[in-house]
Amino acid sequence: MAADPEDAAIERYASGARGAKLKRGVEPVVDGAALLDEVRAFIGRFVSFPNQHYLTTATLWAAHAHMIKQFHTTPRLAALSPEPSSGKTRLLEILALLVPDPMFCLSASPAAIFRTLINQQITLLVDEVDAIFTKRGKDDANEDLRALLNAGYKRGATVPRCVGPRHDVQAFPVYCATALAGLGDLPETLMSRSIVFRMRRRAPDEPVAAFRSREHEPEGHALRDRLSAWAGSRGSVGSVSKGEEAGRAWPALPEGVVDRPAEVWEPLLAVADVAGVCWPNLAREACMTLVSQPGERLSLGVRLLADLRTVFGDASALHTETIIERLTKGEEWSLEADAPWSELYGKPLSVRGLASMLKKYGVHSTKVKIGGRALQGYRAEHLWDAWSRYLSHFPKETEPLEPTEPRKTPAEENFE
């Protein structure tokens, strides 16, 4: 065993790590880009991803977990699939070898996680996460865990709980890097805080290496130790560490990545920038791909807005009866086959139901005259604001359509 810290450092990296350059009397210089290349190759040996951007993101996420105390937010990594046996659990197993202080959970109690976080910064890996969102009400034992997952993405976040016989209020810290795996989708509050991996079963022509924990654990732990050393090594700015450099950075975001997606991706982009070489470009390509990936679940209200935009087409106004007819006929008006309006809660969407749903977005019916008939309906110009706010792909350059009929005062409309 090495007698002094310098000898210990040399022994630590003496296994042929190409990401470290060692000289006695000089702090080991870790080549961050080369190290991330190795981590990427290690993960890719055992996990088949739908595309290489997922692999890039998983690598950066593992690295960011070693800098967690320097960041203001930490993205949840959510590996989701429609069916089992899609590589989700294997991904968590590999990440468990690479991240600091992992807590791999299948059925850990919230109390155990809360009390562990009081004592140390852990990396939480939760498998079968869909099971904790299935129950509600008095039989729900997972309310505390949901609160932890929702709140714990931001540094300084706490969850207050009553403890002890006197029910004293204690604020439990919940900030920690968290990776999740489960079937289906998660609640929107958690999805918006997550980088979502849409996992799928491997095809016959997508082989991966067999993973054996006792065989590959030493290799994974060696990479983990080198990631930790890199995060703590001296950065390019003054005497701060690489982790501090990443935490202080304001990385350039790809065009169109704003608000919550920007907050989610900033830590990973900062890690990539500190690593340098090809990683800044790889990270931004992954960001653009995953932020814009299709298949995100829409709320029923946003689905209605999107389908209204389709059935309106170039029309500036439609009678309510026409809108209902087009929505319920679905595919005849170029709606998706799964459009729910003909069987919404067991019956077709009604005039009252349409009005109730649109009221939330500040859209109300009015008298519109089409083909000589003045009936209640909706104008495209009144929907424009909701379309532009809630449908991200609505072209911003387009001006709201002008009505075909001149706007009338309420008195004129009542007269007709």
C-alpha positions as CSV (number, residue, x, y, z in Angstrom):
1,M,0.0,0.0,0.0
2,A,1.3,3.5,-0.9
3,A,2.9,5.4,2.0
4,D,2.0,8.9,1.0
5,P,-0.8,10.6,-0.9
6,E,1.3,11.1,-4.0
7,D,2.2,7.5,-4.3
8,A,-1.5,6.6,-3.7
9,A,-2.5,8.8,-6.6
10,I,0.1,7.2,-8.8
11,E,-1.2,3.7,-7.8
12,R,-4.7,4.8,-8.4
13,Y,-4.1,5.7,-12.0
14,A,-1.4,3.0,-12.7
15,S,-3.9,0.7,-14.4
16,G,-3.1,2.2,-17.9
17,A,-5.8,4.9,-17.8
18,R,-5.2,6.9,-20.9
19,G,-7.2,9.8,-19.4
20,A,-4.5,10.6,-16.8
21,K,-1.0,11.9,-17.1
22,L,1.1,11.3,-14.0
23,K,4.3,12.9,-12.8
24,R,5.8,12.9,-9.3
25,G,5.5,16.4,-7.7
26,V,2.8,17.5,-10.2
27,E,-1.0,17.1,-9.8
28,P,-2.3,14.4,-12.1
29,V,-3.7,16.0,-15.3
30,V,-6.9,14.2,-16.3
31,D,-7.8,14.4,-20.0
32,G,-11.6,14.9,-19.5
33,A,-12.5,14.3,-23.2
34,A,-10.6,11.0,-23.3
35,L,-12.1,9.9,-20.0
36,L,-15.6,10.6,-21.2
37,D,-14.8,8.6,-24.3
38,E,-13.9,5.7,-22.1
39,V,-17.1,6.0,-20.0
40,R,-19.1,6.2,-23.2
41,A,-17.6,3.1,-24.6
42,F,-18.1,1.3,-21.2
43,I,-21.8,2.1,-21.1
44,G,-22.3,1.3,-24.8
45,R,-20.9,-2.2,-24.4
46,F,-23.8,-3.3,-22.2
47,V,-26.8,-1.1,-23.2
48,S,-28.5,-0.8,-26.6
49,F,-29.9,2.7,-27.1
50,P,-32.3,3.8,-29.8
51,N,-29.6,6.3,-30.9
52,Q,-26.2,7.5,-30.0
53,H,-27.5,10.7,-28.5
54,Y,-28.8,8.7,-25.6
55,L,-25.4,7.2,-25.0
56,T,-23.8,10.7,-25.1
57,T,-26.3,12.0,-22.6
58,A,-25.9,9.0,-20.2
59,T,-22.2,9.6,-20.2
60,L,-22.5,13.3,-19.4
61,W,-25.1,12.5,-16.7
62,A,-22.8,10.0,-15.0
63,A,-20.0,12.7,-15.0
64,H,-22.3,15.5,-13.7
65,A,-23.2,13.3,-10.7
66,H,-19.6,13.8,-9.5
67,M,-20.1,17.6,-9.6
68,I,-23.5,17.6,-8.1
69,K,-22.7,20.0,-5.3
70,Q,-21.6,22.7,-7.8
71,F,-24.8,22.8,-9.8
72,H,-28.0,24.6,-9.0
73,T,-30.1,21.9,-10.7
74,T,-29.7,18.3,-11.6
75,P,-31.8,16.7,-14.4
76,R,-33.7,13.5,-13.7
77,L,-32.7,10.8,-16.2
78,A,-35.9,8.9,-17.0
79,A,-35.5,5.6,-19.0
80,L,-39.1,4.7,-20.0
81,S,-40.4,2.0,-22.3
82,P,-43.8,0.6,-23.3
83,E,-42.7,-3.0,-22.5
84,P,-40.3,-4.8,-20.1
85,S,-36.9,-6.1,-21.1
86,S,-35.9,-2.9,-22.9
87,G,-32.6,-2.2,-21.2
88,K,-33.8,0.2,-18.5
89,T,-32.6,-1.8,-15.4
90,R,-29.3,-2.6,-17.1
91,L,-28.7,1.1,-17.7
92,L,-29.3,1.7,-13.9
93,E,-26.9,-1.1,-13.1
94,I,-24.2,0.3,-15.2
95,L,-24.8,3.8,-13.9
96,A,-24.5,2.4,-10.3
97,L,-20.9,1.5,-11.1
98,L,-20.1,5.0,-12.4
99,V,-21.7,7.5,-10.1
100,P,-20.8,8.4,-6.5
101,D,-22.5,6.8,-3.6
102,P,-25.4,5.1,-5.5
103,M,-28.5,4.0,-3.8
104,F,-30.3,1.5,-6.0
105,C,-34.0,1.3,-5.0
106,L,-36.8,-1.0,-5.8
107,S,-38.8,-0.7,-2.7
108,A,-36.7,1.6,-0.3
109,S,-38.9,3.5,2.1
110,P,-39.0,7.3,1.7
111,A,-37.9,7.5,5.4
112,A,-34.7,5.6,4.6
113,I,-33.9,7.9,1.6
114,F,-34.7,11.1,3.6
115,R,-32.4,10.1,6.5
116,T,-29.6,9.0,4.2
117,L,-29.7,12.3,2.4
118,I,-29.3,14.1,5.8
119,N,-26.0,12.3,6.3
120,Q,-24.5,12.2,2.8
121,Q,-25.0,13.2,-0.8
122,I,-26.2,10.1,-2.7
123,T,-27.1,9.3,-6.3
124,L,-30.6,7.8,-6.3
125,L,-31.4,5.1,-8.9
126,V,-35.0,4.1,-8.8
127,D,-36.2,1.1,-10.8
128,E,-39.9,0.3,-11.5
129,V,-40.7,3.9,-10.8
130,D,-44.1,3.6,-12.5
131,A,-45.3,1.6,-9.5
132,I,-45.0,4.6,-7.2
133,F,-47.6,6.6,-9.2
134,T,-50.3,4.0,-9.3
135,K,-52.1,4.6,-6.0
136,R,-53.7,7.7,-4.5
137,G,-55.6,8.5,-1.3
138,K,-55.3,7.0,2.1
139,D,-53.6,3.8,0.8
140,D,-50.9,5.8,-1.0
141,A,-47.5,5.0,0.7
142,N,-45.5,6.8,-2.0
143,E,-46.5,10.5,-1.5
144,D,-43.3,11.3,0.2
145,L,-41.2,9.7,-2.5
146,R,-43.0,11.6,-5.2
147,A,-42.4,14.8,-3.3
148,L,-38.7,13.9,-3.2
149,L,-38.5,13.2,-6.9
150,N,-40.3,16.4,-7.8
151,A,-38.5,18.8,-5.5
152,G,-35.0,17.3,-5.4
153,Y,-33.9,18.5,-8.8
154,K,-32.9,21.9,-7.4
155,R,-30.1,22.6,-4.9
156,G,-31.3,23.6,-1.4
157,A,-34.7,22.0,-1.9
158,T,-36.3,20.5,1.2
159,V,-39.4,18.6,2.1
160,P,-40.9,19.4,5.5
161,R,-42.2,16.4,7.5
162,C,-43.4,15.9,11.1
163,V,-41.1,13.6,13.1
164,G,-41.0,12.2,16.6
165,P,-43.7,11.8,19.2
166,R,-44.2,15.6,19.4
167,H,-44.6,15.8,15.6
168,D,-41.8,18.4,15.3
169,V,-41.4,19.8,11.8
170,Q,-38.1,18.9,10.2
171,A,-37.0,20.0,6.8
172,F,-35.3,17.1,5.0
173,P,-32.8,18.0,2.2
174,V,-33.8,16.2,-1.0
175,Y,-31.4,17.5,-3.6
176,C,-29.7,14.6,-5.4
177,A,-28.9,13.3,-8.8
178,T,-31.6,10.8,-9.7
179,A,-32.1,8.2,-12.5
180,L,-35.4,6.5,-13.0
181,A,-36.6,3.5,-14.9
182,G,-40.2,2.4,-15.6
183,L,-43.0,1.5,-17.9
184,G,-45.1,4.1,-19.7
185,D,-44.9,7.8,-18.9
186,L,-44.5,9.7,-15.6
187,P,-46.6,12.6,-14.3
188,E,-45.9,15.8,-16.2
189,T,-44.4,17.5,-13.2
190,L,-41.6,14.9,-13.2
191,M,-41.4,14.6,-17.0
192,S,-40.6,18.3,-17.3
193,R,-37.7,17.9,-14.9
194,S,-36.3,14.9,-16.8
195,I,-34.3,14.0,-19.8
196,V,-36.4,11.2,-21.2
197,F,-34.9,8.1,-22.8
198,R,-37.5,6.3,-24.9
199,M,-36.1,2.8,-24.5
200,R,-37.1,-0.2,-26.6
201,R,-36.2,-3.9,-26.9
202,R,-33.1,-4.8,-28.8
203,A,-33.5,-6.1,-32.3
204,P,-31.6,-9.3,-33.3
205,D,-29.0,-7.2,-35.1
206,E,-28.3,-5.0,-32.0
207,P,-26.0,-7.2,-29.8
208,V,-24.5,-6.1,-26.5
209,A,-21.9,-7.7,-24.3
210,A,-23.1,-9.9,-21.4
211,F,-22.9,-8.0,-18.2
212,R,-21.6,-9.7,-15.0
213,S,-21.5,-7.5,-12.0
214,R,-18.5,-9.3,-10.3
215,E,-16.6,-9.3,-13.5
216,H,-17.2,-5.7,-14.7
217,E,-17.6,-3.9,-11.3
218,P,-13.8,-3.3,-10.9
219,E,-13.6,-1.6,-14.4
220,G,-16.7,0.5,-13.7
221,H,-15.4,1.6,-10.3
222,A,-12.1,2.5,-11.8
223,L,-13.9,4.8,-14.2
224,R,-16.0,6.2,-11.3
225,D,-12.8,7.0,-9.3
226,R,-11.3,8.7,-12.3
227,L,-14.5,10.8,-12.9
228,S,-14.3,11.9,-9.3
229,A,-10.6,12.8,-9.6
230,W,-11.4,14.7,-12.8
231,A,-14.2,16.6,-11.2
232,G,-11.9,17.6,-8.3
233,S,-8.9,18.4,-10.5
234,R,-7.7,22.0,-11.2
235,G,-9.7,23.7,-13.9
236,S,-8.6,26.2,-16.5
237,V,-9.9,29.2,-14.5
238,G,-7.7,30.2,-11.6
239,S,-7.5,27.6,-8.8
240,V,-11.0,26.3,-9.0
241,S,-11.7,22.7,-9.7
242,K,-13.3,21.3,-12.9
243,G,-16.5,20.8,-11.0
244,E,-16.6,24.4,-9.8
245,E,-15.7,25.6,-13.3
246,A,-18.7,23.7,-14.6
247,G,-21.0,24.9,-11.8
248,R,-20.1,28.5,-12.4
249,A,-20.5,28.3,-16.2
250,W,-23.4,29.7,-18.3
251,P,-23.1,27.3,-21.2
252,A,-24.4,28.4,-24.6
253,L,-27.7,26.7,-25.3
254,P,-28.9,25.5,-28.7
255,E,-31.5,27.7,-30.4
256,G,-35.0,27.1,-29.1
257,V,-33.9,25.5,-25.9
258,V,-35.4,27.7,-23.2
259,D,-37.2,27.7,-19.9
260,R,-37.4,24.3,-18.2
261,P,-35.5,22.4,-20.9
262,A,-32.7,24.9,-20.6
263,E,-32.6,24.5,-16.9
264,V,-32.5,20.7,-17.3
265,W,-29.7,20.6,-19.9
266,E,-27.4,23.3,-18.6
267,P,-25.4,21.0,-16.2
268,L,-24.7,18.4,-18.9
269,L,-23.7,21.1,-21.4
270,A,-21.4,22.6,-18.8
271,V,-19.7,19.3,-18.2
272,A,-19.2,18.8,-21.9
273,D,-17.7,22.3,-22.3
274,V,-15.2,21.6,-19.5
275,A,-14.2,18.3,-21.2
276,G,-13.7,20.0,-24.5
277,V,-12.6,18.5,-27.8
278,C,-15.7,16.9,-29.5
279,W,-17.9,16.9,-26.4
280,P,-19.4,20.4,-26.6
281,N,-20.8,19.6,-30.1
282,L,-21.9,16.0,-29.1
283,A,-23.7,17.4,-26.1
284,R,-25.6,20.1,-28.1
285,E,-26.6,17.6,-30.8
286,A,-28.0,15.3,-28.1
287,C,-29.8,18.2,-26.5
288,M,-31.5,19.3,-29.7
289,T,-32.5,15.7,-30.6
290,L,-33.9,14.8,-27.2
291,V,-35.6,18.1,-26.5
292,S,-37.5,17.9,-29.9
293,Q,-38.1,14.1,-29.8
294,P,-41.7,13.1,-30.6
295,G,-44.0,11.1,-28.5
296,E,-44.2,13.4,-25.4
297,R,-47.5,13.1,-23.7
298,L,-49.8,16.0,-24.2
299,S,-52.5,17.1,-21.8
300,L,-56.1,16.8,-23.0
301,G,-56.4,20.5,-23.3
302,V,-53.2,20.9,-25.4
303,R,-54.4,18.0,-27.6
304,L,-57.7,19.9,-28.1
305,L,-55.8,23.0,-29.1
306,A,-53.7,21.1,-31.6
307,D,-56.6,19.3,-33.1
308,L,-58.6,22.6,-33.4
309,R,-55.7,24.1,-35.3
310,T,-55.9,21.2,-37.7
311,V,-59.7,21.3,-38.2
312,F,-59.7,25.0,-38.6
313,G,-57.2,24.8,-41.5
314,D,-57.4,28.1,-43.4
315,A,-60.8,29.1,-42.0
316,S,-61.0,32.3,-40.0
317,A,-64.1,31.1,-38.1
318,L,-66.3,28.0,-37.6
319,H,-69.7,27.3,-36.1
320,T,-69.5,25.3,-32.9
321,E,-71.6,22.5,-34.5
322,T,-69.1,22.3,-37.4
323,I,-66.1,22.1,-34.9
324,I,-67.8,19.3,-33.0
325,E,-68.6,17.4,-36.2
326,R,-65.0,17.7,-37.5
327,L,-63.4,16.7,-34.1
328,T,-65.6,13.7,-33.7
329,K,-65.1,12.4,-37.3
330,G,-61.4,12.6,-36.6
331,E,-59.5,10.9,-39.4
332,E,-61.8,12.5,-42.1
333,W,-60.3,15.8,-41.0
334,S,-56.7,14.7,-40.8
335,L,-56.7,14.0,-37.1
336,E,-54.7,11.2,-35.6
337,A,-56.4,7.8,-35.4
338,D,-56.4,8.0,-31.6
339,A,-58.1,11.3,-31.4
340,P,-60.4,11.0,-28.3
341,W,-63.2,13.3,-29.2
342,S,-65.8,10.7,-30.4
343,E,-65.4,8.7,-27.2
344,L,-64.4,11.1,-24.5
345,Y,-65.3,9.6,-21.1
346,G,-67.7,7.2,-23.0
347,K,-69.5,9.8,-25.1
348,P,-68.7,12.3,-27.9
349,L,-67.4,15.8,-27.0
350,S,-70.3,18.1,-26.4
351,V,-70.8,21.8,-27.0
352,R,-70.6,22.4,-23.2
353,G,-67.5,20.2,-22.9
354,L,-65.8,22.1,-25.7
355,A,-66.6,25.5,-24.1
356,S,-65.5,24.3,-20.6
357,M,-62.1,23.1,-21.9
358,L,-61.4,26.2,-24.0
359,K,-62.4,28.5,-21.1
360,K,-59.2,27.5,-19.3
361,Y,-57.2,29.1,-22.1
362,G,-59.3,32.3,-22.2
363,V,-61.1,31.3,-25.4
364,H,-64.9,31.8,-25.5
365,S,-67.6,31.3,-28.1
366,T,-69.1,34.2,-30.0
367,K,-71.6,34.8,-32.8
368,V,-70.1,34.1,-36.2
369,K,-71.8,34.5,-39.5
370,I,-70.8,31.9,-42.1
371,G,-72.8,31.2,-45.3
372,G,-75.5,33.6,-44.2
373,R,-76.0,31.8,-40.8
374,A,-75.2,33.6,-37.6
375,L,-74.6,31.0,-34.9
376,Q,-72.4,30.5,-31.9
377,G,-68.9,29.5,-32.9
378,Y,-65.2,30.3,-32.5
379,R,-62.8,32.6,-34.4
380,A,-59.2,31.6,-35.2
381,E,-58.0,35.0,-34.1
382,H,-59.3,34.2,-30.6
383,L,-57.5,30.9,-30.5
384,W,-54.2,32.4,-31.8
385,D,-52.9,33.3,-28.4
386,A,-53.4,29.8,-27.0
387,W,-52.0,28.2,-30.1
388,S,-48.9,30.3,-30.0
389,R,-48.3,29.7,-26.2
390,Y,-49.1,26.0,-25.9
391,L,-48.2,24.5,-29.3
392,S,-44.4,24.9,-29.6
393,H,-44.3,24.2,-33.3
394,F,-46.8,26.9,-34.3
395,P,-45.0,29.2,-36.7
396,K,-44.3,32.5,-34.9
397,E,-44.0,34.5,-38.1
398,T,-47.6,33.9,-39.1
399,E,-50.1,36.6,-38.3
400,P,-53.5,35.7,-36.9
401,L,-56.1,35.2,-39.6
402,E,-58.5,38.1,-40.3
403,P,-62.2,37.2,-40.0
404,T,-64.1,36.9,-43.2
405,E,-66.9,39.0,-41.7
406,P,-66.4,42.4,-40.1
407,R,-66.4,42.4,-36.3
408,K,-69.8,43.5,-35.0
409,T,-70.8,45.0,-31.7
410,P,-72.8,42.9,-29.3
411,A,-75.9,44.9,-30.2
412,E,-75.4,44.2,-33.9
413,E,-74.9,40.5,-33.2
414,N,-78.0,40.3,-31.0
415,F,-80.0,42.1,-33.7
416,E,-79.2,39.5,-36.2
